[in-house]
Amino acid sequence: MNEGIVLGDAIYQIVVFLVLFSIIWAIFSIIRNSIKKKKHIENIDRKLDNLIEQIKKDK
């Protein structure tokens, strides 16, 4: 009986660890993706500004 409790506790601890790890990984992924999107949008904005400047110079 005692071995079943120990095994059950170990399985429970592994499951809890995996859930916590998944939550931390999800938060990290969301932050990383938002930073990438922000940089990408800034890059597009800079390119559009350059195109607008070239169009104004050509006129």
Buried (B, 14 or more C-beta within 10 A) or exposed (E): EEEEEEEEEEEEEEEEEEEEEEEEEEEEEEEEEEEEEEEEEEEEEEEEEEEEEEEEEEE
